[in-house]
Amino acid sequence: MAEANTRIQCSICNKGNTTYICRGCSKDFNFQRLTEHRPIPRRQLNEIINDHDQFQQIIIQHKQNLDNSSLIQQINQWETNSIHQIQQTAEECRETVMKLTQKLINNTERKFIELSQKLKEIRQENEFNEIDLNHFQLKLKQMKEDFLQSSNISIRQDSQQFIKKISVISSFGEIQIRKTKFQQFAITVAKGNEDGQKSNQISDPQGIFFDNDKSLYIVDYSNDHIVRWKLNSNTGQIIEADRNGNENNQLNLPRDIIFEKENNSFIISDFENKQVIRYFDQNQTNQQIIISNIYCFGLAIDKNGYIYVSDWMNHEVRRWKQGDENGELVAGGHGKGNRLNQLNYPTNLCIDEDYSLYISDGHNHRVMKWKKDAKEGIIVAGGKGYGNSLKQLSFPRGVIVNHLDQIYVADRNNNRIMRWCEGDKEGEIVVGGNGRGMQSNQLSLPTSLLFDNEENLYVVDYNNHRI
């Protein structure tokens, strides 16, 4: 802990005897003061541990009482007060309407009795003519119309707010919404050696995902296989090697790949073979077709293990669970079109924690968000036609949503990655947008994108045959 010095004053008593330097705090102490100083770091550590444990308990208590916080209680009280105010006003209006209606009935009934009595009299006397009859008929008609129309009673709604609206304001939220800045000169992590079939090459890559070892799994589209590319490696390993066929162990222009934790398997969209397959990496012969007769473009999987499939030709997205024969329609399904309940060649998918589905609606040049069980979607990016303004997309492909609900889109034909926040009128360019090219600040038809655990952004640069 300490190192001896000579004739340097003690930092506590200022005496110039032999002193010792404490390497922890870099102060000088004589032997007596050094002995007194030794227990201090231990006490300080104990205090820190005690503070740590107390704070941990506070966090646990807050987690356990999320629905009973003071803010939630304020919201509940606002709800109770508002409901009471609404109920009270409604009851008062009901009483007023009933009183006025009863008064109308009484007045009409009195007039009706008078009319009935006169009719009875002329019938008994048998003294009437056409003029009398027309008079009675008009009076009866008018009385009936006045009664049924109740034109002198109506409901008026004030233009001013009846209930004081509340909202949640948080400086924490404002901090969180700050947008990440990305370096504009990217690092190539896979390929970069022209397109081809060698172990250090990939050709027209499509989907990607990470495993627990930070290895990239790349859909090598034009080579008809899946490649595992380890971190900082110069070559990849083909895990699905059979080329161009329609047998159970062959791929033909695969489009996308996801990982299914429950079965420890990959789900692959085998586009040209019109099927979705489950593939077990540990046993290359152990594959199974799980969905047939479908041009599947994009895949997603939720936290319950349900698989979402974009049916490119039928302009819809379906949700599948193990054992399903046809899946469940969750988006589109109303033919090709640009209405909010339609899709037009949907491509890539993303599902968030709330089971909201994000769909790149390719030929509508927009990204749609379909909330769980929704009958139609909402436009969250693009939707202003084909173009390259900040309000537009051009054949969007990959889509991901981060923990701040910011939407990242591979704007394919504009050679850029865009970021949109729901409700924004326009997006912003986060990488690319420097023209189509192969420089480190350029992209050429990006098709997919992904974040790692450190929020680095990985882009599948399709026409440059690189990640």
C-alpha positions in Angstrom: 0.0 0.0 0.0 2.7 2.4 1.0 6.2 3.3 -0.2 8.8 5.1 2.1 10.0 8.6 1.4 12.5 10.7 3.4 12.0 14.1 5.0 8.6 14.8 3.3 5.9 16.3 5.5 3.0 14.1 6.6 -0.2 15.3 4.8 -2.1 15.2 8.1 0.3 16.4 10.9 2.8 18.3 8.7 5.7 16.7 10.5 8.9 16.1 8.5 9.8 12.6 9.8 10.1 9.6 7.5 6.9 9.3 5.5 5.2 6.8 3.3 3.3 7.3 0.1 -0.1 5.7 -0.1 -0.5 4.5 -3.7 -4.2 4.5 -3.4 -4.6 8.2 -2.6 -1.0 9.4 -3.5 -0.7 11.2 -0.1 2.2 11.1 2.3 1.8 9.8 5.9 4.2 9.2 8.8 4.0 5.7 10.3 1.4 6.6 13.0 -0.9 8.3 10.5 -0.4 5.6 8.0 -1.5 3.0 10.5 -4.6 5.1 11.1 -5.2 5.6 7.4 -5.0 1.8 6.5 -8.6 0.9 7.6 -10.2 3.9 5.8 -10.4 2.3 2.3 -11.9 -0.8 3.8 -14.6 1.3 5.6 -15.1 3.2 2.4 -15.6 0.0 0.5 -18.1 -1.3 3.1 -20.0 2.0 2.8 -20.1 1.7 -1.0 -21.3 -1.9 -0.8 -24.0 -0.8 1.7 -25.2 2.0 -0.6 -25.1 -0.4 -3.5 -27.3 -3.0 -1.7 -29.8 -0.3 -0.5 -30.1 1.1 -4.1 -30.6 -2.4 -5.4 -33.4 -2.9 -3.0 -35.0 0.4 -4.1 -34.8 -0.8 -7.7 -36.5 -4.1 -6.8 -39.2 -2.3 -4.9 -39.9 0.0 -7.8 -40.1 -3.0 -10.2 -42.6 -4.7 -7.9 -44.8 -1.6 -7.5 -44.9 -0.3 -11.0 -48.8 -0.1 -10.9 -48.8 1.5 -7.5 -46.5 4.5 -8.0 -47.5 8.0 -7.1 -47.8 8.9 -10.7 -50.1 5.9 -11.5 -52.2 6.9 -8.4 -52.5 10.5 -9.9 -53.6 9.0 -13.2 -56.1 6.8 -11.4 -57.4 9.7 -9.4 -57.8 11.8 -12.6 -59.7 8.9 -14.2 -62.0 8.6 -11.1 -62.7 12.4 -11.0 -63.3 12.6 -14.7 -65.6 9.6 -14.7 -67.5 11.1 -11.7 -67.8 14.4 -13.5 -69.1 12.8 -16.7 -71.5 10.6 -14.8 -72.8 13.6 -12.8 -73.3 15.7 -15.9 -74.9 12.8 -17.8 -77.4 12.3 -14.9 -78.3 16.0 -14.8 -78.9 16.0 -18.6 -81.0 12.8 -18.4 -83.2 14.4 -15.7 -83.6 17.6 -17.8 -84.5 15.6 -20.9 -87.0 13.5 -19.0 -88.6 16.6 -17.5 -88.8 18.4 -20.8 -90.1 15.3 -22.6 -92.7 14.8 -19.9 -93.8 18.4 -20.3 -94.1 18.0 -24.0 -96.1 14.8 -23.6 -98.4 16.5 -21.1 -99.0 19.5 -23.4 -99.6 17.3 -26.4 -101.9 15.0 -24.4 -103.9 18.0 -23.2 -104.3 19.3 -26.8 -105.2 15.8 -28.0 -107.9 15.4 -25.4 -109.4 18.7 -26.4 -109.4 17.6 -30.1 -110.8 14.2 -29.2 -113.7 15.9 -27.3 -114.6 18.2 -30.3 -114.5 15.2 -32.6 -116.8 13.3 -30.3 -119.2 16.2 -30.2 -119.6 16.7 -33.9 -120.1 13.0 -34.4 -122.9 13.0 -31.8 -124.5 16.1 -33.3 -123.9 14.9 -36.8 -123.2 18.5 -37.7 -120.0 18.9 -39.8 -118.8 19.7 -43.2 -115.6 19.6 -45.4 -114.2 22.7 -43.9 -114.5 21.3 -40.3 -113.0 18.0 -41.4 -110.0 19.6 -43.1 -109.4 21.8 -40.0 -109.4 18.7 -37.8 -107.1 16.8 -40.2 -104.6 19.6 -40.4 -104.6 20.1 -36.6 -104.1 16.4 -36.0 -101.2 16.2 -38.5 -99.5 19.2 -37.0 -99.9 17.9 -33.5 -98.4 14.6 -34.5 -95.4 16.2 -36.3 -94.6 18.4 -33.3 -94.7 15.5 -31.0 -92.5 13.1 -33.0 -90.0 15.7 -34.0 -89.4 17.1 -30.5 -87.8 20.0 -32.3 -87.5 22.2 -29.2 -85.2 19.7 -27.4 -81.6 19.1 -28.5 -78.1 18.3 -27.2 -75.4 21.0 -27.3 -71.7 20.2 -27.0 -69.4 23.0 -25.8 -66.3 23.7 -28.0 -64.2 24.0 -24.8 -62.8 20.9 -23.2 -65.1 19.4 -20.6 -62.5 17.2 -19.1 -58.9 18.5 -18.5 -56.7 16.4 -20.7 -53.5 14.9 -19.1 -50.3 13.7 -20.6 -47.0 12.3 -19.4 -43.9 14.6 -19.6 -40.5 13.1 -18.9 -37.0 14.6 -19.2 -35.8 11.0 -19.3 -37.9 10.5 -22.4 -36.4 13.6 -24.0 -32.9 12.4 -23.3 -33.7 9.0 -24.7 -35.0 10.4 -28.0 -31.5 11.8 -28.9 -30.6 10.2 -32.1 -27.5 8.1 -32.6 -24.9 9.4 -35.0 -23.1 6.8 -37.1 -19.6 7.1 -38.7 -20.1 7.7 -42.4 -17.2 5.5 -43.5 -18.0 1.9 -42.9 -15.8 -1.1 -42.3 -16.3 -4.2 -44.5 -16.7 -7.2 -42.2 -17.6 -9.8 -44.8 -16.4 -10.3 -48.3 -15.0 -7.4 -50.3 -13.4 -9.6 -52.8 -15.7 -9.3 -55.8 -18.7 -11.6 -56.1 -18.1 -15.4 -56.4 -18.3 -18.8 -54.8 -15.0 -18.9 -53.0 -14.9 -19.1 -49.2 -13.8 -15.4 -49.0 -16.6 -14.3 -51.4 -20.4 -13.9 -51.3 -22.7 -13.1 -54.2 -25.7 -10.8 -53.9 -26.2 -11.2 -50.2 -29.7 -10.7 -48.7 -30.6 -11.4 -45.0 -28.3 -11.6 -42.0 -28.4 -12.3 -38.3 -25.9 -12.8 -35.4 -25.5 -15.9 -33.2 -24.3 -15.8 -29.6 -20.7 -15.9 -30.7 -21.1 -12.8 -32.8 -20.8 -14.8 -36.0 -22.8 -13.5 -38.9 -25.1 -15.8 -40.8 -25.4 -14.4 -44.4 -28.0 -15.4 -47.0 -25.7 -15.9 -50.0 -28.5 -15.4 -52.5 -26.9 -16.0 -55.9 -24.8 -18.9 -54.6 -27.9 -20.6 -53.1 -26.5 -21.2 -49.6 -26.0 -19.8 -46.1 -22.6 -18.7 -44.9 -21.3 -18.4 -41.4 -18.8 -15.6 -41.2 -16.9 -15.4 -37.8 -16.0 -12.0 -36.3 -12.7 -10.6 -37.7 -12.4 -13.5 -40.2 -11.4 -13.2 -43.8 -13.4 -16.2 -45.0 -16.8 -17.8 -44.4 -18.0 -21.3 -43.8 -20.8 -22.6 -45.9 -23.4 -24.3 -43.8 -25.9 -25.0 -46.5 -23.8 -26.1 -49.5 -26.1 -27.8 -52.0 -26.7 -25.6 -55.0 -29.7 -24.8 -57.1 -32.3 -27.4 -56.7 -35.7 -28.2 -55.2 -34.9 -31.2 -53.0 -35.3 -30.9 -49.2 -31.6 -30.2 -48.8 -31.1 -27.7 -51.6 -31.8 -24.0 -51.7 -32.8 -21.9 -54.7 -32.3 -18.2 -54.4 -32.9 -17.9 -50.6 -34.1 -14.5 -49.3 -34.1 -14.3 -45.6 -33.1 -16.2 -42.4 -34.0 -16.0 -38.7 -33.1 -18.1 -35.7 -35.7 -20.1 -33.7 -34.5 -20.6 -30.1 -37.2 -23.2 -29.2 -35.9 -25.7 -31.7 -32.3 -24.4 -31.9 -32.8 -24.1 -35.7 -32.7 -21.7 -38.6 -35.8 -20.7 -40.5 -34.9 -20.0 -44.2 -37.1 -18.5 -46.9 -36.3 -20.7 -49.9 -37.8 -18.3 -52.4 -37.6 -19.9 -55.8 -38.5 -23.4 -54.3 -41.7 -21.7 -52.9 -41.1 -23.0 -49.4 -39.9 -22.1 -45.9 -37.6 -24.6 -44.3 -36.3 -25.4 -40.8 -32.6 -26.2 -40.8 -30.6 -27.7 -38.0 -27.0 -26.6 -38.2 -25.7 -29.6 -36.1 -27.0 -32.1 -38.6 -27.1 -31.0 -42.2 -29.4 -33.8 -43.2 -31.9 -32.8 -40.6 -34.1 -30.3 -42.5 -37.9 -30.0 -42.8 -40.3 -28.0 -44.9 -42.6 -26.1 -42.6 -44.5 -24.0 -45.2 -45.1 -24.9 -48.8 -46.3 -23.2 -52.0 -45.4 -19.7 -51.0 -43.0 -17.1 -52.4 -41.7 -16.0 -49.0 -39.6 -12.9 -49.1 -39.2 -11.8 -45.5 -39.3 -13.5 -42.1 -39.7 -12.4 -38.5 -40.3 -14.2 -35.2 -41.9 -12.9 -32.0 -41.0 -13.7 -28.4 -43.6 -16.5 -28.3 -41.9 -18.3 -31.2 -44.6 -17.4 -33.8 -43.2 -17.0 -37.3 -44.3 -14.2 -39.6 -44.0 -14.6 -43.3 -44.4 -12.1 -46.1 -46.2 -13.7 -49.0 -44.8 -11.7 -51.9 -47.1 -12.8 -54.6 -50.3 -12.7 -52.6 -49.6 -9.3 -51.1 -50.1 -10.4 -47.5 -48.4 -11.4 -44.2 -49.3 -14.5 -42.3 -48.4 -15.7 -38.8 -47.6 -19.4 -38.3 -47.2 -21.5 -35.2 -46.0 -25.1 -35.1 -48.7 -27.4 -36.5 -50.5 -24.7 -38.5 -51.6 -25.7 -42.0 -52.5 -22.3 -43.5 -51.3 -19.8 -40.9 -53.3 -16.7 -39.8 -53.6 -13.6 -41.9 -52.2 -10.6 -39.9 -51.7 -7.9 -42.6 -53.0 -7.3 -46.2 -55.0 -10.0 -47.8 -57.3 -7.6 -49.7 -55.5 -7.8 -53.0 -52.7 -5.7 -54.4 -53.2 -2.0 -53.7 -52.2 1.1 -51.7 -55.1 1.3 -49.3 -54.3 1.0 -45.6 -55.7 -2.6 -45.6 -53.6 -3.6 -48.6 -50.0 -4.3 -49.5 -48.1 -4.3 -52.8 -45.3 -6.9 -52.9 -44.3 -6.9 -49.2 -40.7 -7.7 -48.6 -38.9 -7.5 -45.2 -40.5 -7.7 -41.8 -39.8 -6.7 -38.2 -41.9 -7.5 -35.0 -41.6 -5.4 -31.8 -42.2 -6.2 -28.1 -45.8 -5.2 -28.4 -46.4 -7.5 -31.4 -46.7 -4.6 -33.7 -45.6 -5.7 -37.2 -43.5 -3.5 -39.4 -43.6 -4.3 -43.2 -41.6 -2.9 -46.0 -44.4 -2.4 -48.6 -42.0 -2.5 -51.6 -44.0 -1.3 -54.6 -46.0 1.2 -52.5 -42.6 2.7 -51.4 -43.6 2.8 -47.8 -43.2 1.1 -44.4 -46.5 0.0 -42.7 -47.1 -0.7 -39.0 -49.8 -3.1 -38.2 -50.7 -3.3 -34.5 -51.7 -6.6 -33.0 -55.2 -7.7 -34.3 -55.5 -4.5 -36.5 -57.7 -4.6 -39.5 -55.5 -2.0 -41.3 -52.0 -0.6 -41.0 -50.6 3.0 -40.6 -47.9 4.5 -42.7 -44.8 5.1 -40.6 -42.2 5.9 -43.3 -42.5 7.0 -47.0 -45.9 6.6 -48.6 -45.4 9.7 -50.8 -44.6 7.8 -54.0 -41.4 6.8 -55.6 -38.6 9.3 -55.1 -35.5 10.4 -53.2 -36.7 13.3 -51.1 -36.6 12.9 -47.3 -40.4 12.2 -47.4 -40.0 9.3 -49.9 -38.6 5.8 -50.2 -37.8 3.8 -53.3 -38.5 0.1 -53.1 -37.7 -0.2 -49.4 -36.3 -3.5 -48.1 -34.8 -4.2 -44.6 -36.6 -2.7 -41.6 -35.7 -2.8 -38.0 -37.0 -0.9 -34.9 -34.8 0.0 -31.9 -35.6 0.3 -28.2 -36.6 4.0 -28.8 -39.2 3.0 -31.5 -37.0 4.6 -34.1 -37.5 2.9 -37.5 -34.5 2.1 -39.7 -35.1 1.3 -43.4 -32.9 0.1 -46.1 -34.0 2.5 -48.9 -32.8 0.2 -51.6 -32.9 2.2 -54.9 -31.8 5.4 -53.1 -28.7 3.6 -51.8 -29.1 4.9 -48.3 -30.3 3.9 -44.8 -33.1 6.1 -43.5 -34.4 6.7 -39.9 -38.0 7.6 -39.2 -39.8 8.2 -35.9 -43.5 7.4 -36.0 -45.5 10.6 -36.7 -42.6 12.4 -38.5 -43.4 13.9 -41.8 -40.0 13.0 -43.2 -37.0 10.8 -42.4 -33.3 11.4 -42.1 -30.3 9.8 -43.8 -28.1 8.0 -41.3 -25.6 6.3 -43.7 -25.1 6.3 -47.5 -27.0 8.8 -49.6 -23.8 9.6 -51.4 -24.8 8.1 -54.7 -24.5 4.5 -55.8 -20.9 3.2 -55.5 -18.4 1.0 -53.6 -16.6 3.6 -51.5 -16.7 3.1 -47.8 -19.3 5.9 -47.5 -21.5 4.6 -50.3 -24.0 1.7 -50.8 -25.3 -0.1 -53.8 -28.8 -1.4 -53.4 -28.8 -2.2 -49.6 -31.2 -5.0 -48.8 -31.1 -5.7 -45.1 -29.8 -4.2 -41.8 -29.1 -5.3 -38.2 -27.9 -3.9 -34.9 -25.4 -5.8 -32.7 -25.4 -5.5 -28.8 -23.2 -2.4 -29.0 -25.6 -0.6 -31.4 -23.3 -0.9 -34.3 -25.2 -0.9 -37.6 -24.6 -3.7 -40.1 -25.8 -3.2 -43.7 -26.2 -5.9 -46.4 -24.7 -4.1 -49.4 -26.3 -6.3 -52.1 -24.7 -5.1 -55.3 -21.3 -4.6 -53.7 -21.4 -8.2 -52.4 -20.4 -7.2 -48.9 -21.5 -6.7 -45.4 
